[in-house]
Every structure is written in structure tokens, then in C-alpha cells.
């Protein structure tokens, strides 16, 4: 019998491993969920609904809830597909989703409320409120970071990147104190990526610090302040930071495509959160975000619509005022960071919370939310008193593609 050398055997083993990997890559490429090609023009709401039904039939996303607002009232709201396909729960307009980063708009509103109450000023240094806010500035002459810098992402604080995906916890586990979390993680992010106020670079860390400031000046938890000063006054009774008894019946389960370039990371990042695999989707168990000020709200698109209605009505809804007209103007038209090459006719700027655009003559303010299991978006056209909310239960849904079609319809 011919003797096979150890070196030859190792080489053959690696050939087999590489061949298997190539086959897996090819399979992933062909099995990736493919969205139906978006129409370039949609002429009616009926055509729009047909397209959304096609998307959910293809499980991209499995479910979604869409709300349109025009002239201070909801003119359309509807759910499509499945809130939880394995359990045969249909998505309605009241389905409950993680908001993820759209929570930042609520946090920004809370900070402006506190300025109106005289509890702080946007141009106050952060360290005035948080003595442990010890930052490595690029130079001795660097501008001191202010609350405003955190709001418009111009502080220079780095972002957490993919690490933020690990900052979640299971249902039934203790919630995280926001001030304690900031104190714990801040040293890791204390070296600034650029000079404060030089330009803008999105960072969740900055909004975590804003949550700690809210707790400092109100002597409340961040979550309780938001409940008492924004959610309850606006009648957003099905939105919270936890799944309450009121919202459990409409809960949407998060999902992620089984065949996707990020799927191989799931066993290393959040395998304990996988509930089951069904219809080429990984369905997730209920979970909570540890960092609530940038990403923590949970609720339906219809509640988000109440926030939008108040915002488009200069801060007031049904006799309840959450912001002054001046603060709404500040968020919508002022205190933004321009791009390096700013065009007054076509631009993208970072405002207080909102991203601000001018495109084809239309003023647009928007914010996306995205993370494991859910994708969301709010987009407003303040000069037209028009707004859209789209919440979905899939990691990779392109919400902008859908809202862009809706924005060109007559509502």
C-alpha cells in the first residue's frame, strides 16, 4: 500500500475545506433573498399596495406597517405580511417593532424640553453635567464638547460599530442603568476621531451620553423621563422600552434572512437570541437594547405617527405641547452641520437628531433605525405638511426605497 505523507494529507485536507467553502459561497450567492425590482414610477396607492404585498410575499421583509400623514391627520395606515410568520400572526398597522435609532429623535426632543425648562443649555459643556466625561482631545486648543455637539453628531466621539449588536439582553434579565453604562464604556471611546464641530460623524455613544445628562438634571431614569414627558402626553400608550401587557398582543418578531452575508456572524454575536428557522428566515426571541437613549424604544408605527403629528404641528397634539415652536424650528431649520461641499439647492446636512436634505426642491428631514431583526424609517416633508412612517421586522429591508415611492404619490 502506498504511504501518504503527512504534508500531502494536510494539503488534500485544505483542498477539501476550500472546495466546501467555495460551494457555500456559491450557494449563498444564489440563495440570497432577491427583492422584486422597484418600479420607477407608481401612479396610485393601489399600485403601491401591490408592490408592498409583493415584497412581503417574498419575505423581504416578512412584515411591515406603513402610515402616511398629510395636513395634520393620518390619511393612510395599514399592515402587510406577517408580524410573526411561524406563529401565523399577521402584521397590522398597530404591530409592535423595535424603533432602534429613531429613538434618537425622542432623546433630542427631551434635551430641548429641558432647555425650555431652564435645566440646561445646548451650548453648555458636557463635563459641566458629567464630571467623569474625560476626553482625549486632538490638541490643547480643541473646542470643548457641548450638548449641541452630541445632538448633531459633531463631537468627534467614535461610534461603537458592530459592538453595539452585543449590547442587548434577554427578556427577563435586569435592565441596564444608563448612567452606569456610560461610566463603564466611556474610557474605551474617549479618544476623539476628529476636532469637535469640524464635521459630523454618526455616533451612538454621543446619544448614550445625552441619556446620562437627562438622568443627571432630572433625577429620574432616562426611561421614566421619556414616558412622563413625551409618550404619555402624546397618547403613545403602546410604546415603551419594555414589552408591556398592553403591547404584547401585537408584538412583531424580528427576523434575519438565512442566506445573507451577515448570517455567518450570528452564531458568534447573538446565537442565544435565535428562536427558530422558518421559511428561509432566522426568527429571533424577544430582546431589549442595553443602550436605550440611542436605540431603545419599542412600539407601533401608529404611535410614531402621533409623535410626527405633534412635530409637524409645531410641537403640539390634542392640546398637549411637548416642544415650543422655536424648538421645532431649531430642529428643522437651524443648528445643522453642513457638508464640506455644501450646495444650497441639493444637500445633506446633519441637524439636531434629524438628517436634513434638500432634493429636487423639496425639504426632507428623516431618520432611519436599523439593527438585528428590524429596519425602520421616518421621513417628513415639513413644507408640505407630509410625513411617512415605515416599520419592518427584517434586518436588511431598504425602507428608503419604499418611502421614495410613497413620497411621489398624491395623499
C-alpha positions in Angstrom: 0.0 0.0 0.0 1.3 3.4 -1.0 2.2 5.5 2.1 0.7 9.1 2.0 3.0 11.7 3.5 1.7 13.9 6.3 2.4 17.0 4.2 0.4 15.6 1.3 -2.5 14.7 3.6 -2.7 18.2 5.1 -2.7 19.7 1.6 -5.6 17.4 0.5 -7.5 18.3 3.6 -7.1 22.0 2.9 -8.3 21.5 -0.7 -11.4 19.8 0.6 -12.1 22.6 3.1 -11.5 25.3 0.4 -13.8 23.4 -2.0 -16.6 23.3 0.6 -16.2 27.0 1.3 -16.4 27.8 -2.4 -19.6 25.8 -2.7 -21.1 27.5 0.3 -20.2 30.9 -1.1 -21.9 30.0 -4.4 -25.0 28.7 -2.6 -25.2 31.8 -0.5 -25.0 33.9 -3.7 -27.8 32.1 -5.4 -30.0 31.8 -2.3 -29.8 35.4 -1.2 -33.3 36.8 -1.0 -33.8 39.0 -4.0 -36.2 41.9 -3.7 -38.6 42.5 -6.6 -37.2 45.2 -8.8 -38.7 48.5 -7.6 -40.9 50.3 -10.2 -39.5 53.6 -11.3 -43.0 55.2 -11.2 -46.1 54.3 -9.2 -49.2 56.3 -10.1 -51.6 55.2 -7.5 -52.0 54.0 -3.9 -53.4 50.7 -5.3 -50.1 50.1 -7.3 -48.1 51.0 -4.2 -50.1 48.4 -2.1 -49.5 45.8 -4.8 -45.8 46.4 -4.6 -45.7 46.2 -0.8 -47.7 42.9 -0.9 -45.2 41.5 -3.4 -42.3 42.5 -1.0 -43.9 40.7 2.0 -44.9 37.7 -0.1 -41.2 37.4 -0.9 -40.4 37.8 2.9 -38.3 40.9 2.2 -39.4 42.0 4.7 -41.8 39.4 6.2 -44.0 42.1 7.6 -44.3 45.9 7.6 -46.5 48.7 8.9 -46.9 51.9 6.9 -48.5 55.2 7.9 -49.0 58.4 5.8 -49.7 61.8 7.4 -51.0 64.8 5.5 -52.2 68.2 6.7 -52.2 67.2 10.4 -54.1 63.9 10.1 -53.4 60.3 9.4 -54.6 59.7 5.8 -53.4 56.1 5.5 -52.3 53.3 7.8 -52.0 49.6 7.0 -50.0 46.4 7.8 -48.7 44.0 5.3 -47.4 40.4 5.6 -46.5 38.7 8.8 -45.6 40.1 12.2 -44.7 36.6 13.2 -44.8 34.1 10.3 -44.1 30.9 12.2 -46.9 31.7 14.7 -49.2 32.9 11.9 -49.6 36.4 13.3 -50.4 39.0 10.6 -48.8 42.4 10.6 -51.3 45.2 11.2 -50.8 49.0 11.4 -50.5 48.5 15.2 -47.8 45.8 15.1 -45.0 46.4 17.6 -41.4 46.8 16.3 -38.1 47.9 17.7 -37.6 51.6 16.7 -33.8 51.3 17.0 -32.1 54.6 16.1 -35.3 56.6 15.5 -35.3 56.7 19.4 -32.6 59.5 18.9 -35.4 61.9 17.8 -37.2 61.4 21.1 -33.9 61.8 23.0 -33.2 65.1 21.2 -36.8 66.3 21.9 -36.2 65.5 25.6 -33.0 67.6 25.7 -34.8 70.6 24.0 -37.6 70.2 26.6 -35.0 70.5 29.4 -33.5 73.6 27.7 -37.0 75.2 27.6 -37.4 74.4 31.4 -34.0 76.0 32.2 -32.4 72.8 33.3 -29.6 73.1 30.7 -28.4 74.9 27.6 -27.3 73.4 24.3 -24.0 75.2 24.4 -23.1 74.1 27.9 -20.0 71.9 28.1 -20.9 68.2 28.7 -18.4 68.0 31.5 -20.4 70.6 33.4 -23.0 67.9 34.0 -20.9 64.7 33.9 -17.6 65.2 35.7 -16.4 61.8 34.5 -16.7 62.9 30.9 -12.9 62.8 30.5 -12.0 63.1 26.8 -8.7 62.9 24.9 -8.9 66.0 22.7 -6.8 66.2 19.5 -4.9 69.3 20.7 -4.8 71.6 23.7 -6.7 74.2 21.7 -9.6 71.9 20.8 -13.1 73.2 21.3 -14.7 71.7 24.4 -17.6 69.3 23.6 -21.1 70.8 24.2 -24.5 69.2 24.4 -25.2 70.6 20.9 -22.2 68.8 19.5 -23.7 65.5 20.8 -27.1 66.3 19.3 -25.8 66.9 15.8 -23.0 64.2 15.9 -20.2 66.7 15.6 -18.5 65.9 18.9 -15.8 63.7 17.4 -16.7 60.8 19.7 -16.2 57.5 17.8 -19.1 55.0 17.3 -19.3 51.6 18.8 -19.6 49.9 15.4 -20.6 46.2 15.3 -20.0 46.0 19.1 -23.4 47.7 19.6 -25.0 44.5 18.4 -23.7 42.7 21.5 -25.3 45.4 23.8 -28.6 43.6 24.1 -30.2 41.4 26.8 -32.8 38.7 27.0 -36.3 39.2 28.2 -36.4 38.6 31.9 -32.9 39.9 32.6 -32.3 43.1 34.5 -32.4 46.3 32.6 -29.3 48.4 32.3 -28.8 51.7 34.2 -27.8 54.2 31.5 -25.5 56.4 33.6 -23.7 53.3 34.9 -23.3 52.0 31.4 -21.9 55.3 30.1 -19.4 55.5 33.0 -18.3 51.9 32.2 -17.8 52.2 28.4 -16.7 55.8 28.0 -13.0 55.3 28.6 -12.9 53.0 25.6 -14.3 55.8 23.4 -12.7 58.8 25.0 -10.2 59.5 22.2 -11.8 61.8 19.7 -11.8 60.8 16.0 -11.7 64.5 14.9 -11.8 68.0 16.2 -15.2 68.9 17.8 -17.6 70.7 15.4 -15.2 70.2 12.4 -17.7 68.0 10.7 -20.3 65.3 11.5 -19.9 61.6 12.0 -22.7 59.4 13.3 -22.2 58.0 16.8 -24.4 56.1 19.2 -22.0 56.9 22.0 -22.9 60.6 21.9 -26.6 59.8 22.4 -25.8 57.5 25.3 -24.0 60.4 26.9 -27.2 62.6 26.3 -29.2 60.0 28.2 -26.8 60.3 31.2 -27.3 64.1 31.1 -31.0 63.7 31.1 -30.7 61.4 34.2 -28.4 63.9 35.9 -30.6 67.0 35.5 -34.0 65.3 36.1 -33.0 62.9 39.0 -35.0 60.3 37.0 -34.1 57.3 34.9 -33.9 58.2 31.2 -36.8 55.8 30.5 -39.1 57.3 33.1 -38.5 60.9 31.9 -39.4 59.9 28.3 -42.5 58.1 29.5 -43.8 61.0 31.6 -42.8 63.9 29.3 -43.3 62.5 25.7 -45.1 59.1 25.5 -47.9 59.7 27.9 -48.7 63.3 27.0 -48.9 62.3 23.3 -51.1 59.3 24.0 -48.4 56.9 22.8 -49.7 54.2 25.1 -48.4 51.3 23.1 -44.8 52.5 23.0 -42.2 51.8 25.8 -38.8 50.4 26.4 -40.2 47.1 27.5 -43.0 44.8 26.3 -45.9 45.8 28.5 -49.2 43.8 28.7 -50.8 46.5 26.5 -48.4 45.9 23.6 -47.7 42.1 23.9 -50.7 41.0 21.7 -49.3 43.0 18.7 -45.6 42.0 19.1 -43.7 41.5 15.8 -40.8 39.1 16.0 -37.5 40.2 14.5 -36.1 38.2 11.6 -33.0 37.9 9.5 -32.5 36.2 6.2 -31.0 32.7 6.5 -28.9 33.4 3.4 -27.2 36.7 3.8 -23.6 37.9 4.0 -24.1 38.8 7.7 -25.7 35.5 8.7 -22.4 33.7 9.5 -21.8 36.3 12.3 -25.0 35.4 14.1 -23.5 32.3 15.9 -20.7 34.5 17.3 -22.8 37.6 18.2 -26.3 36.6 19.2 -26.9 32.9 18.8 -28.8 32.7 22.1 -31.4 35.1 20.7 -32.3 32.7 17.8 -35.8 31.3 18.3 -36.2 29.2 15.2 -35.6 29.0 11.4 -38.6 29.1 9.2 -39.2 30.0 5.5 -35.5 30.8 5.0 -35.6 33.3 7.8 -34.0 33.3 11.2 -36.6 34.3 13.7 -35.5 35.9 16.9 -36.5 35.7 20.6 -37.7 38.9 22.3 -34.8 41.1 23.4 -34.0 44.5 24.7 -31.3 47.0 23.9 -28.9 47.9 26.7 -28.4 51.5 25.5 -31.9 53.0 25.5 -31.2 56.7 24.6 -30.0 56.0 21.1 -31.9 52.8 20.3 -34.3 51.6 23.0 -37.9 52.4 22.1 -40.4 49.6 21.1 -43.8 50.4 19.6 -46.1 50.7 16.6 -46.0 53.0 13.6 -49.3 54.4 14.6 -47.8 55.7 17.9 -44.8 57.1 16.0 -47.4 58.9 13.8 -48.6 60.8 16.9 -45.0 62.0 17.5 -44.9 63.1 13.9 -48.3 64.8 14.1 -47.1 66.8 17.1 -43.8 67.7 15.4 -45.5 68.9 12.2 -48.0 70.9 14.2 -45.1 72.9 15.8 -44.8 70.7 18.9 -48.5 70.3 19.9 -51.1 67.5 19.6 -54.6 67.4 21.1 -53.8 70.3 23.4 -50.6 68.7 24.7 -47.4 70.6 23.9 -44.2 68.7 24.0 -42.0 71.3 22.3 -42.2 75.0 21.6 -42.5 76.3 18.1 -39.0 77.8 18.5 -37.5 74.4 19.4 -39.2 72.7 16.4 -37.8 75.4 14.2 -34.3 74.8 15.7 -34.5 71.1 14.9 -35.9 71.5 11.4 -34.1 74.6 10.0 -31.2 75.5 12.3 -28.2 74.2 14.2 -27.2 71.8 11.4 -23.7 70.8 10.2 -23.1 71.4 6.6 -21.2 69.1 4.3 -17.7 70.2 3.2 -19.0 71.0 -0.3 -22.5 72.3 0.5 -24.9 73.1 -2.3 -27.9 75.3 -1.2 -30.1 73.6 -3.7 -29.1 69.9 -3.2 -27.6 69.0 0.1 -27.4 66.6 3.0 -26.9 68.1 6.5 -26.9 66.7 10.0 -29.3 68.6 12.3 -30.4 68.0 15.9 -31.4 64.4 15.6 -32.7 64.6 12.1 -30.8 64.2 8.9 -31.8 67.2 6.7 -32.0 67.1 2.9 -32.8 69.4 0.1 -33.5 67.4 -3.1 -35.3 68.4 -6.2 -36.6 71.5 -4.5 -38.1 69.5 -1.6 -37.0 69.9 2.1 -36.8 66.4 3.7 -36.0 65.5 7.3 -35.6 61.9 8.2 -34.1 59.3 10.5 -33.5 55.6 10.0 -33.4 52.8 12.5 -31.7 49.5 11.9 -30.3 46.6 13.8 -30.6 42.8 14.2 -34.2 41.9 13.3 -35.8 45.2 12.4 -35.5 48.2 10.0 -37.4 51.4 10.4 -37.7 54.9 8.9 -39.5 58.2 9.5 -39.4 60.8 6.7 -41.0 64.2 6.8 -41.6 66.9 4.3 -42.3 69.9 6.6 -43.0 72.5 3.9 -45.7 70.1 2.6 -47.1 69.0 6.0 -46.5 65.5 4.8 -44.9 62.5 6.6 -44.3 58.8 6.4 -43.5 56.1 8.9 -42.4 52.6 7.9 -41.6 49.9 10.4 -40.5 46.4 9.3 -39.4 43.2 11.0 -36.3 42.3 9.0 -32.6 43.4 9.3 -32.0 44.2 5.7 -35.1 45.9 4.4 -34.4 49.1 2.4 -37.0 51.4 3.9 -35.8 54.4 1.8 -36.6 52.6 -1.4 -40.3 52.2 -0.3 -40.7 55.6 1.1 -39.2 57.2 -2.0 -42.1 55.7 -4.0 -44.7 56.9 -1.5 -43.3 60.4 -1.5 -44.2 60.8 -5.2 -47.9 59.9 -4.7 -50.8 62.2 -4.1 -52.0 61.6 -0.5 
